[in-house]
Amino acid sequence: MSVNRFADTVSKLQQLGPWEVPTNAEVQNHIVTLYNQVHGEGGEAFAERESRFINRIIIDDKAKWNVTPLSVFLAYVDLAVKDLTLEPGAQAMCYLLSRSAKVPQKDKSGKIVDGWENRCYLAVTGYGEILLRQRAGQIRHCDTPTVVYEGDEFSYIERGGRKEVAYGLNIKHNPGNPIACFMKITRIDGTSDYAIILPEGWQRLQNYSLKQNERGRKDKENAKANDLYSSGVDGSIDPGFLIAKCVKHAFKNYPKLPIGKGMVMEADLPEEEVMPDYYSMEGSEAPEPEKAPQKPESFAEPADHSEGVTVDPAEYGDDSFNDGTF
């Protein structure tokens, strides 16, 4: 692709509002073509469904989603390449996230300095990660996570690199004192692995959430961790939230998945950057959205994460970005 064609494409995108990108006819045509190239068919249905999700999310809070149109386009492209959906629910695969990113800018004297711009990213949840790892051939299946309470039978043993879990439900257990959450993972060769999170694990995450929420606050004494850490029975962690944490951190020792330019994995995000409250299944209130940090880190993708979207304003030689329109 020529430099001029890329410049024309970016120029077209920059003339759109972020909420207009998913419903733009040329963008839609590109997404449909791309989806069908990667997955064979179904691009029209995919684009019609997901464009509504993206458009609705951004329109509902235009102030929050004051992001670059190009970043919305890249997130949309990654959604198509990975064949995920933004449909909400307790086991949502992904969601949109707004973050600030460092970009080079010219000051009044023409000197190149660091600047910041808001960008939209596609954040993949633990449930979406399970699907991607299945498609990548890393795992065969994951059982539904189980919350273990005081009074239940539970033991965890590792012998010779193989993990074993014994669990027995006691219907008279104490629902106000969860003691573990585990999920069985069946590898592609049929062997079993387990993701386990214990009280010290989610207490560490709770402390980290508190520290993150103290940042930038003058009234640090009023800062608190995510409400879901204490919205369960007798002030315990919300069970749906605990299950989500177990899923989110299940693959920390597995190989990294290749991802695109407009995509991030939720497992790599700080604890204060959480998805909409799809996890709370006990009627607890959703936490207030977290504000972007004043001095965030750049979220440029590592060079070896080449699968998926490869579009970058600095990379003018990739013809896959343009099919004659977008």
Secondary structure, DSSP 8 states (H G I E B T S, - for coil): --HHHHHHHHHHHHTS-GGGTTT-HHHHHHHHHHHHHHHSS-HHHHHHHHHHHHHHHHHHTTTTT---HHHHHHHHHHHHHHT-----STT--EEEEEEEEEEEEE-TTS-EEEEEEEEEEEEE-HHHHHHHHHHTTSEEEE---EEEEETSEEEEEEETTEEEEEEE--TT-EEEEEEEEEEEEEETTS-EEEEEE-HHHHHHHHHHHHHHHHTT-S-GGG----GGGS-SGGG---HHHHHHHHHHTTTTTS------TTEEEGGGS-TT----S-S--SS----------SS-------TT--SS---BTTB---GGG-SS--
